Amino acid sequence: MGRKPKSEEERVANRIEDLRTRANLSRQELAEQVGVHYQTIGYIERSEYSPSLVLALRIASVLETSIEEIFWLEEENDV
């Protein structure tokens, strides 16, 4: 049983992998700091899962940036 692909209007793009790498954090380390499984960070990085507002705020806090610098709605022509 696989994950259903999100429709275009539901896709949330992000810069987590770039910011995480710059902060010298592994997926596991970021996951531990925000309180989720490391696979959840992978799903979010690949835009397969959109985080809750609370999780997005935790990620932004750990990466020491704003939510707007990490996440944005993916436009149809960005795909």
C-alpha distances in whole Angstrom, upper triangle without the diagonal:
4,7,9,12,15,18,22,23,21,21,23,24,26,28,27,26,30,31,30,31,35,35,34,31,28,24,25,28,27,24,27,30,27,26,22,20,20,17,17,20,18,16,19,21,19,18,15,16,19,21,23,27,28,25,27,30,30,28,31,34,33,33,36,36,35,32,33,33,30,28,28,27,26,28,27,29,28,25
4,6,9,12,15,18,20,18,17,19,21,22,24,23,23,27,28,27,28,31,32,31,28,25,22,23,26,25,22,25,28,25,24,20,18,19,15,15,18,15,13,16,18,15,15,11,13,16,19,21,24,26,23,24,28,27,26,29,31,30,30,33,33,32,29,30,30,26,24,25,23,22,25,24,26,24,21
4,6,9,12,15,17,14,14,16,17,19,22,21,21,24,26,25,26,29,30,29,27,24,20,22,25,23,21,24,26,23,22,19,17,17,14,13,15,14,10,13,15,13,12,8,9,13,15,18,21,22,20,21,24,24,23,26,28,28,27,31,30,29,25,26,27,23,21,21,20,19,21,21,23,22,19
4,6,9,12,14,12,12,15,17,19,22,22,22,25,27,26,28,31,31,32,29,27,23,25,28,25,23,26,28,25,25,21,20,20,17,16,18,16,13,14,16,14,12,9,10,13,16,18,21,23,21,22,25,26,24,27,29,29,29,32,30,29,25,26,27,23,21,21,18,17,19,18,21,20,17
4,6,9,12,10,9,12,14,17,20,20,20,23,25,25,26,29,30,30,28,26,22,25,27,25,23,27,28,25,25,22,21,20,17,16,17,15,12,13,15,11,10,7,10,12,15,18,21,23,21,21,24,25,23,25,28,28,27,30,28,27,23,24,24,21,18,18,16,14,16,15,17,16,13
4,6,8,6,6,9,12,15,18,19,20,22,24,24,26,28,29,30,28,26,23,25,27,24,23,26,27,24,24,21,21,21,18,16,17,16,12,12,14,12,9,7,9,10,13,15,18,21,19,18,22,23,22,23,26,27,26,28,26,24,21,21,22,19,16,15,12,11,13,12,15,15,12
4,6,5,7,10,13,16,20,21,22,24,26,26,28,30,31,32,30,29,26,28,30,27,26,30,30,27,27,25,25,24,22,19,20,19,16,15,17,14,11,11,12,12,16,18,20,23,22,20,24,26,24,25,28,29,28,30,28,26,22,21,23,20,17,15,12,11,11,10,13,13,11
4,5,6,9,11,15,18,20,21,23,24,25,27,29,30,31,30,29,26,29,30,27,26,30,30,27,28,26,26,25,23,21,21,20,17,16,16,14,11,12,13,13,16,18,20,23,22,20,23,25,23,24,28,28,27,29,26,24,20,19,21,19,15,13,9,7,8,6,10,10,8
4,6,8,11,15,18,20,22,23,24,26,28,29,30,32,30,29,27,29,31,27,26,30,30,26,28,25,26,26,24,21,21,21,18,16,17,16,12,13,13,12,15,16,17,21,20,19,22,24,23,23,26,27,26,28,25,22,19,18,20,18,14,12,8,7,8,8,11,11,11
4,6,10,13,17,18,20,22,22,23,26,27,28,30,28,27,24,26,27,24,23,27,26,23,24,22,23,23,20,17,18,18,14,13,15,14,10,10,10,8,12,13,15,18,17,16,19,21,20,20,24,25,24,26,23,21,17,17,18,16,13,11,8,8,10,10,14,13,12
4,6,10,13,15,17,18,19,20,22,24,25,26,25,24,21,24,25,22,21,25,25,22,23,21,21,20,18,16,16,15,12,10,12,10,7,8,9,8,11,13,15,18,16,15,18,20,18,19,22,23,21,23,21,19,16,15,16,14,10,9,6,6,8,9,12,10,9
4,7,10,12,14,15,16,17,20,21,22,23,22,21,19,22,22,19,19,22,22,19,21,19,20,19,17,15,14,14,12,9,10,10,6,9,8,6,9,11,12,15,14,11,15,17,15,15,19,19,18,20,17,15,12,11,13,10,7,6,5,6,9,11,13,11,11
4,7,9,11,12,13,15,17,18,19,21,20,19,17,21,21,18,18,22,21,19,21,19,20,18,17,15,13,13,12,9,8,8,6,10,10,9,11,14,14,17,15,12,15,17,14,14,18,18,16,18,16,14,12,11,11,8,6,5,6,5,9,12,13,10,10
4,6,8,9,10,11,13,14,15,17,16,16,15,18,18,15,16,19,18,16,19,17,18,16,16,14,11,12,11,8,7,8,7,11,11,10,11,14,14,16,13,10,13,14,11,11,15,15,13,15,13,12,9,9,8,5,4,6,9,9,12,15,16,12,13
4,6,5,6,8,10,11,12,14,14,14,13,17,17,14,15,19,17,16,19,18,19,16,16,15,12,12,13,10,7,10,10,14,14,13,13,16,16,17,15,12,14,15,11,11,14,14,11,13,11,11,10,10,8,5,7,9,12,12,15,18,18,14,15
4,5,5,6,8,10,10,12,11,11,10,13,13,10,12,15,14,13,16,14,15,13,13,12,8,9,11,8,6,9,10,13,13,12,12,15,15,15,12,10,12,12,8,9,12,11,8,12,11,12,10,12,9,6,8,11,14,15,18,21,21,17,18
4,6,5,6,9,10,10,9,9,8,12,12,10,12,15,15,15,17,16,16,12,13,13,9,9,11,9,6,9,11,14,14,14,14,18,18,19,15,14,16,15,11,12,15,13,11,14,14,15,14,15,12,10,12,14,17,16,20,22,22,18,18
4,6,5,6,9,10,10,11,11,15,15,13,15,18,17,17,20,19,19,16,17,16,13,12,15,13,9,12,14,17,17,17,17,20,20,21,18,15,17,17,13,13,15,14,10,13,12,14,14,14,11,9,12,15,17,17,20,22,22,18,19
4,5,5,6,9,9,11,11,14,13,11,14,16,15,15,18,18,18,16,17,16,12,13,16,13,11,14,15,18,18,17,16,19,18,18,16,13,14,14,10,10,12,10,7,9,9,11,12,13,9,8,11,14,18,18,21,24,24,20,21
4,5,5,6,5,7,8,11,9,7,11,13,12,12,15,15,15,13,14,14,10,11,14,12,10,14,15,18,17,17,16,18,18,18,15,13,15,13,10,10,12,9,7,10,11,14,14,15,13,10,13,17,20,20,24,26,26,22,23
4,5,5,6,7,9,12,11,10,13,15,15,16,19,18,18,15,16,16,13,13,16,15,12,15,17,19,20,20,19,22,22,22,19,17,18,17,13,14,15,13,10,13,14,17,17,18,15,13,16,19,22,22,25,27,27,23,23
4,5,8,10,12,15,13,12,16,17,16,17,20,20,21,18,19,19,16,16,19,17,14,18,19,22,22,22,21,23,23,23,20,18,18,17,14,14,15,12,9,11,12,15,16,17,14,13,16,19,23,23,26,28,28,24,25
4,5,9,11,13,11,10,13,14,13,14,18,18,19,16,19,18,15,16,19,17,15,19,20,23,22,22,20,22,22,21,18,17,17,15,12,12,12,9,7,9,11,15,16,17,14,13,17,20,24,24,27,30,30,26,27
4,7,10,12,9,10,13,14,13,15,18,18,18,15,18,18,15,16,19,18,16,19,21,23,23,23,22,24,24,23,20,19,19,17,14,15,15,12,10,13,15,18,19,21,18,16,19,23,26,26,29,32,32,28,28
4,7,8,6,6,10,11,10,12,14,15,14,12,14,15,12,13,16,15,14,17,19,21,20,20,19,21,21,20,17,17,17,15,12,13,14,10,9,13,15,18,18,20,17,15,18,22,25,25,29,31,31,27,27
4,5,5,6,8,10,11,12,14,13,12,9,11,13,10,10,14,14,12,15,18,19,19,19,18,21,22,21,17,17,18,16,13,15,16,12,12,16,17,20,19,22,19,17,19,22,25,25,28,30,31,27,27
4,6,5,6,9,10,11,12,10,9,6,8,9,6,7,11,11,10,12,15,15,15,16,15,18,19,18,14,15,17,14,11,14,15,12,12,16,17,19,18,20,19,15,17,20,22,23,26,28,29,25,24
4,6,5,6,9,10,10,9,8,5,8,10,8,10,13,13,13,15,18,18,17,18,16,19,20,19,15,16,18,15,13,16,16,13,14,17,19,21,20,23,21,18,20,23,25,26,30,31,32,29,28
4,5,5,6,9,10,10,10,8,12,12,10,12,15,15,14,18,19,20,19,19,17,19,20,18,15,16,16,13,11,14,14,10,11,15,17,19,19,22,20,18,20,23,26,27,30,33,33,30,29
4,5,5,6,8,9,9,8,11,10,8,11,13,12,12,15,17,18,16,16,14,16,17,15,11,12,13,10,8,11,11,8,9,12,14,16,15,18,17,14,16,20,22,23,27,29,30,27,27
4,5,5,6,5,6,5,8,8,6,9,12,11,12,15,16,16,14,15,12,14,16,14,10,12,13,10,9,12,13,10,12,15,17,18,17,20,19,16,17,21,23,24,27,29,31,27,27
4,6,5,6,7,8,11,11,10,13,15,15,16,19,20,20,18,18,15,17,18,15,12,14,15,11,11,14,13,10,13,16,18,20,19,22,21,19,20,24,26,27,31,33,35,31,31
4,6,8,10,10,14,13,11,15,17,15,16,19,20,21,19,18,15,16,16,13,11,12,12,8,8,11,10,7,10,12,15,17,16,20,19,17,19,22,25,26,30,33,34,31,31
4,6,9,10,13,11,10,13,15,13,14,18,18,18,16,15,12,12,12,10,7,9,9,6,6,10,9,7,10,12,14,15,14,18,17,15,16,20,22,24,28,30,32,28,28
4,7,9,12,10,10,14,15,14,16,19,19,19,16,16,12,13,14,11,9,12,12,9,10,13,13,11,14,16,18,19,17,21,21,18,19,22,24,26,30,32,34,31,30
4,6,8,7,8,11,11,11,14,16,16,15,13,13,11,12,14,12,9,12,13,10,10,14,14,13,15,18,19,19,18,21,21,18,18,21,23,24,28,30,31,28,27
4,5,5,7,9,10,11,13,15,16,15,13,14,13,14,17,15,12,14,16,14,13,17,17,15,17,20,21,22,20,23,23,19,20,23,24,25,28,30,32,29,27
4,5,5,7,9,10,11,13,15,14,13,15,13,16,18,17,13,15,17,14,13,16,17,15,16,19,20,21,20,22,21,18,19,22,23,24,27,29,30,27,26
4,5,5,6,9,10,11,12,11,11,13,13,15,18,18,14,15,18,16,14,18,19,17,18,21,22,23,20,23,22,18,18,21,22,22,25,27,28,25,23
4,5,5,6,9,10,11,9,8,10,9,12,14,14,11,12,15,13,12,15,17,16,16,20,20,20,17,20,20,16,15,18,19,20,23,25,26,23,22
4,5,5,6,9,10,10,9,10,9,12,14,14,10,11,14,12,10,13,15,13,13,17,17,17,15,18,17,13,13,16,18,18,22,24,25,22,21
4,5,5,6,9,8,9,11,11,15,17,17,14,14,17,16,13,16,18,16,16,19,19,20,18,19,18,15,15,17,18,18,21,23,24,21,19
4,6,5,6,5,5,8,9,13,16,16,13,13,17,16,14,16,19,18,17,21,20,20,17,19,18,15,14,16,16,16,19,20,22,19,17
4,5,5,6,5,6,7,11,13,14,11,10,14,13,11,13,16,15,15,18,17,16,14,15,15,11,10,12,13,13,17,19,20,17,16
4,5,8,8,9,10,14,16,17,13,12,15,15,12,13,16,15,14,17,16,16,14,15,14,10,10,12,14,13,17,19,20,16,15
4,5,8,10,12,16,18,19,16,15,18,18,15,17,20,19,18,21,20,19,17,17,17,13,12,13,14,13,16,17,18,15,13
4,5,7,9,13,15,17,14,13,17,17,15,16,20,19,18,21,19,18,15,16,15,12,10,11,11,10,13,14,16,13,11
4,7,10,13,16,18,15,15,18,19,16,19,22,21,20,23,22,21,18,19,19,15,13,14,13,13,16,16,18,16,14
4,6,9,13,14,12,12,15,16,14,16,19,19,19,22,20,19,16,17,18,14,12,13,13,13,17,18,20,18,16
4,7,9,11,10,9,13,14,12,14,17,18,17,20,18,16,13,14,15,12,10,11,10,12,15,17,19,17,16
4,6,8,6,6,9,10,9,12,14,15,15,17,16,15,11,14,15,12,10,12,13,15,18,20,22,20,19
4,5,5,6,9,10,11,12,14,15,16,18,17,15,12,14,16,14,12,14,14,17,20,22,25,23,22
4,5,5,6,9,10,10,12,14,15,16,15,12,9,12,14,12,11,13,14,17,20,23,25,23,23
4,5,5,6,9,10,11,12,14,15,15,13,11,14,16,14,13,16,17,20,23,26,28,26,26
4,5,5,6,9,10,11,12,14,14,13,10,14,15,12,12,15,16,19,22,25,27,24,24
4,5,5,6,9,10,11,12,11,9,7,10,11,9,8,11,14,16,20,22,24,21,22
4,5,5,6,9,10,10,9,8,7,10,12,10,11,14,16,19,22,25,27,24,25
4,5,5,6,9,10,10,10,9,13,14,12,13,16,19,21,25,28,29,26,27
4,5,5,6,8,9,9,8,12,11,9,10,14,17,19,23,25,27,23,24
4,6,5,6,5,6,6,9,8,7,9,13,16,19,22,25,26,23,24
4,5,5,6,8,9,12,12,11,13,17,20,22,26,29,30,27,28
4,5,8,10,11,14,13,12,14,18,21,23,27,30,31,27,28
4,6,9,10,12,10,9,12,16,19,21,24,28,28,25,26
4,7,10,12,10,10,14,17,21,23,26,29,30,26,28
4,7,8,7,8,11,14,17,20,22,26,26,23,25
4,5,5,7,9,11,15,17,20,24,25,22,24
4,5,5,6,8,12,15,17,21,22,19,21
4,5,5,7,10,13,15,19,20,17,19
4,6,8,12,14,16,20,20,17,19
4,7,11,12,15,19,19,16,17
4,7,9,12,16,17,14,15
4,6,9,12,14,11,13
4,6,9,11,10,11
4,7,8,6,7
4,5,5,7
4,5,6
4,5
4
